């Protein structure tokens, strides 16, 4: 079973499970986790709350980080890919934006939705890599990757 470490990012601080690191220590922790893990799943709380993803931090680690920053617009997604991120989760994004994202962004795009079945439909409609589920969601689908976030374990796991 494939699984990756989850980190939370807020104002440049990194939280892994219940530990918090600031500034240089935060960078060191990401480097260490990057050596131990193929990919780190970053939940960017600044992106969720203020539409202000921690782009400067991601520039340093690029392809090692899968970013979940709740981008709201096509430009937000483009910014992530331009700085070197190869995997992005998009939550509840409008269809008109998803179509544009598909046209201009190369990389692995995953869809998250309040309704897991709707996430599957969107992932298939736009030929995205897969979906990301919250811990309480369940769904079955063929021909796409299904990942589930387990916050208590601090992991994201591939189900399908």
GROMACS elastic network, one bead per residue, 0.5 to 0.9 nm:
[ bonds ]
;  ai    aj funct       b0    kb
    1   157     6  0.71419   500
    1   158     6  0.65115   500
    1   159     6  0.76789   500
    2   156     6  0.84639   500
    2   157     6  0.58080   500
    2   158     6  0.53772   500
    2   159     6  0.82555   500
    3    37     6  0.89856   500
    3    39     6  0.89192   500
    3   147     6  0.87636   500
    3   155     6  0.63578   500
    3   156     6  0.54436   500
    3   158     6  0.61778   500
    4    37     6  0.66399   500
    4    38     6  0.75270   500
    4    39     6  0.61337   500
    4    40     6  0.57785   500
    4    41     6  0.64437   500
    4   154     6  0.84973   500
    4   155     6  0.55091   500
    4   156     6  0.53822   500
    4   157     6  0.66300   500
    4   158     6  0.89226   500
    5    16     6  0.83288   500
    5    33     6  0.78593   500
    5    37     6  0.72135   500
    5    39     6  0.75884   500
    5    40     6  0.53198   500
    5    41     6  0.60575   500
    5    42     6  0.85165   500
    5   153     6  0.88664   500
    5   154     6  0.60176   500
    5   156     6  0.66453   500
    6    15     6  0.89070   500
    6    16     6  0.69278   500
    6    17     6  0.80870   500
    6    40     6  0.60862   500
    6    42     6  0.58659   500
    6    43     6  0.72022   500
    6   149     6  0.83678   500
    6   150     6  0.86734   500
    6   151     6  0.76844   500
    6   153     6  0.87329   500
    6   154     6  0.50770   500
    6   155     6  0.51425   500
    6   156     6  0.65754   500
    7    14     6  0.65606   500
    7    15     6  0.56957   500
    7    17     6  0.75049   500
    7    30     6  0.87807   500
    7    40     6  0.71323   500
    7    41     6  0.62235   500
    7    43     6  0.62125   500
    7    44     6  0.84589   500
    7   154     6  0.73775   500
    7   155     6  0.87230   500
    8    13     6  0.81544   500
    8    14     6  0.57725   500
    8    15     6  0.50174   500
    8    16     6  0.65986   500
    8    17     6  0.85992   500
    8    41     6  0.84807   500
    8    42     6  0.57390   500
    8    44     6  0.59028   500
    8    45     6  0.68454   500
    9    12     6  0.62166   500
    9    13     6  0.56016   500
    9    15     6  0.63439   500
    9    42     6  0.68682   500
    9    43     6  0.62144   500
    9    45     6  0.58895   500
    9    46     6  0.73394   500
    9    54     6  0.77282   500
   10    13     6  0.52666   500
   10    14     6  0.67485   500
   10    15     6  0.81565   500
   10    43     6  0.89078   500
   10    44     6  0.64227   500
   10    45     6  0.53938   500
   10    46     6  0.55874   500
   10    47     6  0.87366   500
   10    54     6  0.80176   500
   11    14     6  0.85497   500
   11    45     6  0.83601   500
   11    46     6  0.67239   500
   11    54     6  0.74272   500
   12    21     6  0.89631   500
   12    22     6  0.68422   500
   12    23     6  0.66794   500
   12    26     6  0.77668   500
   12    54     6  0.67435   500
   12    56     6  0.89188   500
   12    57     6  0.72226   500
   13    20     6  0.67358   500
   13    21     6  0.56917   500
   13    23     6  0.66339   500
   13    25     6  0.89996   500
   13    26     6  0.62864   500
   14    19     6  0.81468   500
   14    20     6  0.55601   500
   14    21     6  0.51979   500
   14    22     6  0.65342   500
   14    23     6  0.86100   500
   14    25     6  0.87824   500
   14    26     6  0.55427   500
   14    27     6  0.84757   500
   14    29     6  0.81682   500
   14    30     6  0.83021   500
   15    18     6  0.64934   500
   15    19     6  0.55083   500
   15    21     6  0.64709   500
   15    26     6  0.85450   500
   16    19     6  0.54241   500
   16    20     6  0.65768   500
   16    21     6  0.84489   500
   16   154     6  0.72542   500
   17    20     6  0.83877   500
   17   151     6  0.82270   500
   17   152     6  0.76614   500
   17   153     6  0.76704   500
   17   154     6  0.57989   500
   20    26     6  0.80436   500
   21    24     6  0.82314   500
   21    25     6  0.55430   500
   21    27     6  0.85469   500
   21    29     6  0.76863   500
   22    25     6  0.55384   500
   22    27     6  0.81441   500
   23    26     6  0.51990   500
   23    27     6  0.65537   500
   23    28     6  0.88331   500
   24    27     6  0.50788   500
   24    28     6  0.61833   500
   24    29     6  0.86276   500
   25    29     6  0.61214   500
   25    30     6  0.86517   500
   26    29     6  0.51551   500
   26    30     6  0.63258   500
   26    31     6  0.86724   500
   27    30     6  0.52075   500
   27    31     6  0.62288   500
   27    32     6  0.86920   500
   27    57     6  0.79393   500
   27    60     6  0.86291   500
   28    31     6  0.50422   500
   28    32     6  0.61874   500
   28    33     6  0.85916   500
   29    32     6  0.50458   500
   29    33     6  0.60436   500
   29    34     6  0.83486   500
   30    33     6  0.50487   500
   30    34     6  0.58843   500
   30    35     6  0.86162   500
   30    40     6  0.82073   500
   30    61     6  0.80798   500
   31    35     6  0.63971   500
   31    36     6  0.88357   500
   31    61     6  0.79255   500
   32    35     6  0.52170   500
   32    36     6  0.64331   500
   32    37     6  0.86266   500
   33    36     6  0.50126   500
   33    37     6  0.57827   500
   33    38     6  0.87160   500
   33    39     6  0.84801   500
   33    40     6  0.72183   500
   34    37     6  0.51568   500
   34    38     6  0.64935   500
   34    39     6  0.65818   500
   34    40     6  0.67383   500
   34    61     6  0.83625   500
   34    64     6  0.62735   500
   34    65     6  0.82270   500
   35    38     6  0.73359   500
   36    39     6  0.88665   500
   37    40     6  0.65902   500
   37    64     6  0.84090   500
   38    64     6  0.67097   500
   38    65     6  0.88973   500
   39    63     6  0.77623   500
   39    65     6  0.55459   500
   39    66     6  0.66256   500
   40    64     6  0.62087   500
   40    66     6  0.59988   500
   40    67     6  0.84447   500
   41    64     6  0.87900   500
   41    65     6  0.59333   500
   41    67     6  0.61589   500
   41    68     6  0.72886   500
   41   155     6  0.80826   500
   41   156     6  0.72443   500
   42    65     6  0.64999   500
   42    66     6  0.59932   500
   42    67     6  0.50050   500
   42    68     6  0.58430   500
   42    69     6  0.78201   500
   43    46     6  0.89840   500
   43    47     6  0.84476   500
   43    48     6  0.84644   500
   43    66     6  0.87006   500
   43    67     6  0.64567   500
   43    69     6  0.60268   500
   43    70     6  0.87102   500
   44    47     6  0.52813   500
   44    48     6  0.64852   500
   44    49     6  0.88539   500
   44    52     6  0.87881   500
   44    53     6  0.63282   500
   44    54     6  0.71498   500
   44    67     6  0.72649   500
   44    68     6  0.60493   500
   44    70     6  0.78170   500
   45    49     6  0.60320   500
   45    50     6  0.80987   500
   45    51     6  0.89685   500
   45    52     6  0.88115   500
   45    53     6  0.79256   500
   45    68     6  0.88259   500
   45    69     6  0.68712   500
   45    70     6  0.86422   500
   46    49     6  0.52306   500
   46    50     6  0.53503   500
   46    51     6  0.64189   500
   46    52     6  0.54247   500
   46    53     6  0.56696   500
   46    54     6  0.72191   500
   46    69     6  0.74668   500
   47    50     6  0.55524   500
   47    54     6  0.74500   500
   47    68     6  0.81808   500
   47    70     6  0.57367   500
   47    71     6  0.67758   500
   48    51     6  0.59553   500
   48    52     6  0.78865   500
   48    53     6  0.80467   500
   48    68     6  0.85306   500
   48    69     6  0.57280   500
   48    70     6  0.51212   500
   48    71     6  0.76948   500
   49    52     6  0.79075   500
   49    70     6  0.86145   500
   50    53     6  0.80986   500
   51    69     6  0.78138   500
   51    70     6  0.73605   500
   51    71     6  0.66962   500
   51    72     6  0.72335   500
   51    76     6  0.83931   500
   52    55     6  0.82884   500
   52    69     6  0.83265   500
   52    71     6  0.87516   500
   52    76     6  0.89939   500
   53    56     6  0.87076   500
   53    69     6  0.60111   500
   53    70     6  0.85118   500
   53    71     6  0.81105   500
   53    76     6  0.85181   500
   53    80     6  0.87376   500
   54    57     6  0.56237   500
   54    58     6  0.66347   500
   54    69     6  0.85917   500
   55    58     6  0.50481   500
   55    59     6  0.62144   500
   55    79     6  0.79789   500
   55    80     6  0.71347   500
   55    83     6  0.75189   500
   56    59     6  0.53146   500
   56    60     6  0.71999   500
   56    83     6  0.86980   500
   57    60     6  0.58140   500
   57    61     6  0.73272   500
   57    62     6  0.89818   500
   58    61     6  0.53266   500
   58    62     6  0.56235   500
   58    63     6  0.88635   500
   58    65     6  0.73162   500
   58    67     6  0.85275   500
   58    80     6  0.81380   500
   58    83     6  0.72799   500
   58    84     6  0.78545   500
   58    85     6  0.73277   500
   59    62     6  0.55022   500
   59    80     6  0.88351   500
   59    83     6  0.54092   500
   59    84     6  0.65987   500
   59    85     6  0.79973   500
   60    83     6  0.88575   500
   60    84     6  0.89231   500
   61    64     6  0.57025   500
   61    65     6  0.65301   500
   61    84     6  0.80471   500
   61    85     6  0.81907   500
   62    65     6  0.60194   500
   62    66     6  0.86236   500
   62    80     6  0.89171   500
   62    81     6  0.87750   500
   62    83     6  0.67698   500
   62    86     6  0.72861   500
   63    66     6  0.74819   500
   63    84     6  0.61028   500
   63    85     6  0.51373   500
   63    86     6  0.54566   500
   63    87     6  0.76458   500
   64    85     6  0.78159   500
   64    86     6  0.83530   500
   65    85     6  0.66441   500
   65    86     6  0.78263   500
   65    87     6  0.73330   500
   65    88     6  0.89080   500
   66    85     6  0.69331   500
   66    86     6  0.70187   500
   66    88     6  0.56905   500
   66    89     6  0.76956   500
   67    70     6  0.87789   500
   67    80     6  0.80684   500
   67    85     6  0.73460   500
   67    86     6  0.86312   500
   67    87     6  0.63855   500
   67    89     6  0.63739   500
   68    71     6  0.80735   500
   68    87     6  0.87686   500
   68    88     6  0.59961   500
   68    90     6  0.70199   500
   68    91     6  0.83333   500
   69    88     6  0.80997   500
   69    89     6  0.74370   500
   69    90     6  0.78390   500
   69    91     6  0.87308   500
   70    76     6  0.89524   500
   70    89     6  0.73021   500
   70    90     6  0.58714   500
   70    91     6  0.57109   500
   70    92     6  0.83141   500
   70    93     6  0.85042   500
   71    74     6  0.77925   500
   71    75     6  0.84760   500
   71    76     6  0.53278   500
   71    77     6  0.59885   500
   71    89     6  0.84529   500
   71    90     6  0.64368   500
   71    91     6  0.76095   500
   71    93     6  0.79162   500
   72    75     6  0.84262   500
   72    76     6  0.65771   500
   72    77     6  0.80019   500
   72    90     6  0.82054   500
   72    91     6  0.83394   500
   72    92     6  0.84832   500
   72    93     6  0.63696   500
   72    94     6  0.84646   500
   72    97     6  0.86645   500
   73    76     6  0.53196   500
   73    77     6  0.67835   500
   73    78     6  0.88780   500
   73    93     6  0.77697   500
   73    94     6  0.86754   500
   73    97     6  0.65955   500
   73   101     6  0.89290   500
   74    77     6  0.52564   500
   74    78     6  0.62194   500
   74    79     6  0.87113   500
   74    97     6  0.58331   500
   74    98     6  0.76688   500
   74   100     6  0.68172   500
   74   101     6  0.57989   500
   75    79     6  0.61099   500
   75    80     6  0.87896   500
   75   101     6  0.87248   500
   76    79     6  0.52073   500
   76    80     6  0.67069   500
   77    80     6  0.53083   500
   77    81     6  0.66020   500
   77    82     6  0.87392   500
   77    88     6  0.77940   500
   77    90     6  0.83947   500
   77   101     6  0.72957   500
   77   105     6  0.79747   500
   78    81     6  0.51835   500
   78    82     6  0.59634   500
   78    83     6  0.86833   500
   78   101     6  0.77760   500
   78   104     6  0.79985   500
   78   105     6  0.66290   500
   79    82     6  0.51141   500
   79    83     6  0.63977   500
   79    84     6  0.89221   500
   79    85     6  0.89423   500
   80    83     6  0.55402   500
   80    84     6  0.67377   500
   80    85     6  0.55333   500
   80    86     6  0.81686   500
   80    87     6  0.89219   500
   80    88     6  0.78544   500
   81    84     6  0.52248   500
   81    86     6  0.62164   500
   81    87     6  0.82014   500
   81    88     6  0.83722   500
   81   105     6  0.70815   500
   81   106     6  0.76862   500
   81   107     6  0.74716   500
   82    85     6  0.72834   500
   85    88     6  0.73522   500
   85   107     6  0.80792   500
   86   106     6  0.78575   500
   86   108     6  0.59915   500
   86   109     6  0.83134   500
   87   107     6  0.60628   500
   87   109     6  0.58631   500
   87   110     6  0.76377   500
   88   107     6  0.79835   500
   88   108     6  0.64590   500
   88   109     6  0.51487   500
   88   110     6  0.61851   500
   88   111     6  0.86205   500
   89   108     6  0.86068   500
   89   109     6  0.59643   500
   89   111     6  0.56773   500
   89   112     6  0.67685   500
   89   131     6  0.79851   500
   89   132     6  0.72509   500
   90    93     6  0.63518   500
   90    98     6  0.88326   500
   90   109     6  0.72784   500
   90   110     6  0.61531   500
   90   111     6  0.50142   500
   90   112     6  0.59492   500
   90   113     6  0.84233   500
   90   132     6  0.88935   500
   91   110     6  0.86082   500
   91   111     6  0.59829   500
   91   113     6  0.55780   500
   91   114     6  0.83254   500
   91   119     6  0.88456   500
   91   132     6  0.88333   500
   92   111     6  0.78229   500
   92   112     6  0.64622   500
   92   113     6  0.51464   500
   92   114     6  0.73043   500
   92   119     6  0.85161   500
   93    96     6  0.84708   500
   93    97     6  0.67590   500
   93    98     6  0.66916   500
   93   111     6  0.84964   500
   93   112     6  0.87515   500
   93   113     6  0.84285   500
   94    97     6  0.54388   500
   94    98     6  0.63784   500
   94    99     6  0.89309   500
   95    99     6  0.62610   500
   95   100     6  0.87753   500
   95   122     6  0.80305   500
   96    99     6  0.54393   500
   96   100     6  0.67093   500
   96   101     6  0.89016   500
   97   100     6  0.51490   500
   97   101     6  0.61046   500
   97   102     6  0.86371   500
   98   102     6  0.61661   500
   98   103     6  0.86642   500
   98   122     6  0.84834   500
   98   126     6  0.73720   500
   99   102     6  0.52560   500
   99   103     6  0.64387   500
   99   126     6  0.67712   500
  100   103     6  0.50646   500
  100   104     6  0.63786   500
  100   105     6  0.83555   500
  101   104     6  0.54747   500
  101   105     6  0.55636   500
  101   106     6  0.87990   500
  102   105     6  0.57625   500
  102   106     6  0.76866   500
  102   109     6  0.85710   500
  102   126     6  0.66251   500
  102   127     6  0.80861   500
  102   128     6  0.77803   500
  103   106     6  0.83989   500
  105   108     6  0.89215   500
  105   109     6  0.88147   500
  106   109     6  0.85540   500
  107   129     6  0.87502   500
  108   128     6  0.69822   500
  108   129     6  0.55990   500
  108   130     6  0.82970   500
  109   123     6  0.84938   500
  109   128     6  0.54272   500
  109   129     6  0.55380   500
  109   130     6  0.70002   500
  109   131     6  0.83796   500
  110   119     6  0.88420   500
  110   123     6  0.71068   500
  110   128     6  0.62181   500
  110   129     6  0.57388   500
  110   132     6  0.63630   500
  110   145     6  0.85289   500
  110   146     6  0.89014   500
  111   119     6  0.56480   500
  111   120     6  0.77763   500
  111   122     6  0.72640   500
  111   123     6  0.61477   500
  111   128     6  0.77052   500
  111   129     6  0.84626   500
  111   130     6  0.64443   500
  111   132     6  0.59912   500
  111   133     6  0.86468   500
  112   115     6  0.83302   500
  112   116     6  0.72701   500
  112   118     6  0.87283   500
  112   119     6  0.56554   500
  112   120     6  0.87329   500
  112   131     6  0.57472   500
  112   132     6  0.50341   500
  112   133     6  0.61853   500
  112   134     6  0.81940   500
  113   116     6  0.57892   500
  113   117     6  0.83051   500
  113   118     6  0.66330   500
  113   119     6  0.52446   500
  113   120     6  0.89178   500
  113   131     6  0.85674   500
  113   132     6  0.81510   500
  113   133     6  0.77160   500
  113   134     6  0.89264   500
  114   117     6  0.89520   500
  114   118     6  0.80315   500
  114   119     6  0.80679   500
  114   133     6  0.87290   500
  114   134     6  0.86273   500
  114   137     6  0.85791   500
  115   118     6  0.53227   500
  115   119     6  0.65871   500
  115   137     6  0.81621   500
  116   120     6  0.64351   500
  116   121     6  0.87864   500
  116   131     6  0.82418   500
  116   132     6  0.85311   500
  116   133     6  0.68569   500
  116   134     6  0.89241   500
  116   137     6  0.65674   500
  116   138     6  0.68685   500
  116   139     6  0.61716   500
  117   120     6  0.51162   500
  117   121     6  0.63423   500
  117   122     6  0.87504   500
  117   138     6  0.88038   500
  117   139     6  0.65569   500
  117   140     6  0.84136   500
  117   141     6  0.87373   500
  118   121     6  0.50086   500
  118   122     6  0.61838   500
  118   123     6  0.85313   500
  119   122     6  0.51873   500
  119   123     6  0.60399   500
  119   124     6  0.85648   500
  119   130     6  0.85743   500
  119   131     6  0.62715   500
  119   132     6  0.81879   500
  119   133     6  0.87583   500
  120   123     6  0.51318   500
  120   124     6  0.61732   500
  120   125     6  0.84573   500
  120   130     6  0.75605   500
  120   131     6  0.65493   500
  120   139     6  0.83017   500
  120   140     6  0.85849   500
  120   141     6  0.68885   500
  120   144     6  0.80744   500
  120   146     6  0.89606   500
  121   124     6  0.52854   500
  121   125     6  0.59326   500
  121   126     6  0.86183   500
  122   126     6  0.60892   500
  122   127     6  0.80736   500
  122   128     6  0.80103   500
  123   126     6  0.55559   500
  123   127     6  0.56623   500
  123   129     6  0.69625   500
  123   130     6  0.58592   500
  123   131     6  0.66921   500
  123   144     6  0.76673   500
  124   128     6  0.64478   500
  124   129     6  0.85299   500
  124   130     6  0.80794   500
  124   143     6  0.84166   500
  124   144     6  0.75884   500
  125   128     6  0.79296   500
  127   130     6  0.84128   500
  127   144     6  0.88058   500
  128   131     6  0.83057   500
  128   144     6  0.79650   500
  129   144     6  0.60883   500
  129   145     6  0.63349   500
  130   143     6  0.84918   500
  130   146     6  0.57547   500
  130   147     6  0.77708   500
  131   144     6  0.74091   500
  131   145     6  0.63016   500
  131   146     6  0.51114   500
  131   147     6  0.62216   500
  131   148     6  0.84722   500
  132   145     6  0.84816   500
  132   146     6  0.60636   500
  132   148     6  0.55960   500
  132   149     6  0.72225   500
  132   156     6  0.87900   500
  133   136     6  0.77531   500
  133   137     6  0.57414   500
  133   138     6  0.72526   500
  133   139     6  0.85957   500
  133   146     6  0.74570   500
  133   147     6  0.60982   500
  133   149     6  0.62219   500
  134   137     6  0.54453   500
  134   138     6  0.84334   500
  134   147     6  0.88281   500
  134   148     6  0.58875   500
  134   149     6  0.53611   500
  134   150     6  0.74887   500
  134   151     6  0.88766   500
  135   138     6  0.81890   500
  135   148     6  0.61054   500
  135   149     6  0.54918   500
  135   150     6  0.55673   500
  135   151     6  0.76337   500
  136   148     6  0.89892   500
  137   148     6  0.81700   500
  138   148     6  0.87441   500
  139   146     6  0.85995   500
  140   146     6  0.82985   500
  140   160     6  0.82031   500
  141   144     6  0.66862   500
  141   145     6  0.83653   500
  141   146     6  0.78858   500
  141   160     6  0.78963   500
  142   145     6  0.82281   500
  142   160     6  0.80399   500
  143   160     6  0.86322   500
  144   160     6  0.72513   500
  145   158     6  0.71527   500
  145   159     6  0.74353   500
  145   160     6  0.52186   500
  146   157     6  0.84574   500
  146   158     6  0.58043   500
  146   159     6  0.53156   500
  147   156     6  0.64795   500
  147   157     6  0.54008   500
  147   159     6  0.56047   500
  147   160     6  0.72035   500
  148   155     6  0.84712   500
  148   156     6  0.54857   500
  148   157     6  0.53964   500
  148   158     6  0.64839   500
  148   159     6  0.70242   500
  149   153     6  0.88715   500
  149   154     6  0.80026   500
  149   155     6  0.62613   500
  149   157     6  0.66495   500
  150   153     6  0.55180   500
  150   154     6  0.59855   500
  150   155     6  0.53242   500
  150   156     6  0.58119   500
  150   157     6  0.76414   500
  151   155     6  0.64187   500
  151   156     6  0.79891   500
  152   155     6  0.79209   500
  153   156     6  0.85620   500
